[in-house]
Amino acid sequence: MLVLGIESSCDETGMALYSGSEAGGRLLAHALHSQVSMHADYGGVVPELASRDHVRRVVPLLRQVLADSGCRLAELDAVAYTQGPGLAGALLVGAAFAEALATALDVPTVPVHHLEGHLLSPLLSARPPRFPFVALLVSGGHSQLMRVTGVGEYALLGETLDDAAGEAFDKTAKLLGLGYPGGPALAALAESGRAGLVRLPRPMLKSGDLDFSFSGLKTAVLTRVRELGSLGDQQRADIARGFQEAIVEVLVGKSLRAVKQSGLKQLVVAGGVGANRELRRQLDAQAARARIAVYYPELEFCTDNGAMIALAGALRLQAGVSGKPAGAFAVRPRWPLTGI
């Protein structure tokens, strides 16, 4: 089964080919174009520009993965694409291209939930987890803890009540005068900060549930910045370090609590914030003491990519979920994972 995966939910255009079977599968090729440099001048993603850039990239990226894999279009068995959630215009580009291509080839399409792609992305690694497991999904738009029993079997354990972790990173980076994308810039600045010097709140760490809240943490940073007035380089680094320490402590504490309550012994971390080095370091150390195995996607698959969509599409087909006939389609900019 040869599945083409297309991702266009926000500011990255991803394309990949995945060959799957009941005995296993492998990623044959993948290609990605990031729009970060284009949006940097605006301090964030401009939806109209994102959509137009996706239009420019889909055909060249398709040609690239076909060339890299040695496959032909006629060999495709299905086309998977991100149906949502995401920016409506960006989603429409990928969906329309996928449906048109599948119609021309007379193969089915597999609309995929973007977050399902992230949840399953660690299965692409050399050391994949096995079902069931607990998943921490942390990105610019989502912070959730899920129990993953199998493909399409997801139970929400906890989620953010306001800002997502990645959103909090980006907003705090802006307060510190850092450029776009703010999350990676703040994490890099935090490495030169002094540990424990700036102590910030740990929101909901001891709430007794598995929900998150990060907007108050951002407000605490704003208050500290206003108190200090003009910030020197070391002060900015110290605040970045304090912020990262707080958010990592909350994410690690809630994740390990979720695993303990579930009775499982595996934790999967997915999404863009999952690439954060301090988060990985703290999780690995504390999970090892609790005898919990932690799994991450490869760094190149932490952010949005076509490989995770191709994988999710192939796994859905293998699980008996029928692809839909190509043709009429709709995108879902807002789409809870538990609703699939």
Salt bridges, closest charged atoms under 4 A:
GLU7 OE1 - HIS114 ND1 3.25
GLU48 OE2 - ARG52 NE 2.76
ASP53 OD2 - HIS33 NE2 3.30
ASP53 OD1 - ARG56 NH2 2.99
ASP53 OD1 - ARG57 NE 3.33
GLU75 OE2 - ARG72 NE 3.88
GLU99 OE2 - LYS324 NZ 2.96
GLU116 OE1 - ARG316 NE 2.89
ASP163 OD1 - LYS171 NZ 3.36
ASP163 OD2 - LYS218 NZ 3.87
GLU167 OE2 - LYS171 NZ 3.01
GLU191 OE2 - ARG277 NH1 3.14
ASP209 OD1 - LYS254 NZ 3.29
GLU227 OE1 - ARG224 NE 3.93
ASP233 OD1 - ARG236 NH1 3.64
ASP238 OD2 - ARG194 NH2 2.50
GLU245 OE2 - ARG241 NE 3.27
GLU249 OE1 - ARG202 NE 2.79
GLU278 OE2 - ARG281 NH2 2.79
GLU300 OE1 - HIS30 NE2 3.20
ASP304 OD1 - HIS114 NE2 3.06
ASP304 OD1 - HIS118 NE2 3.07
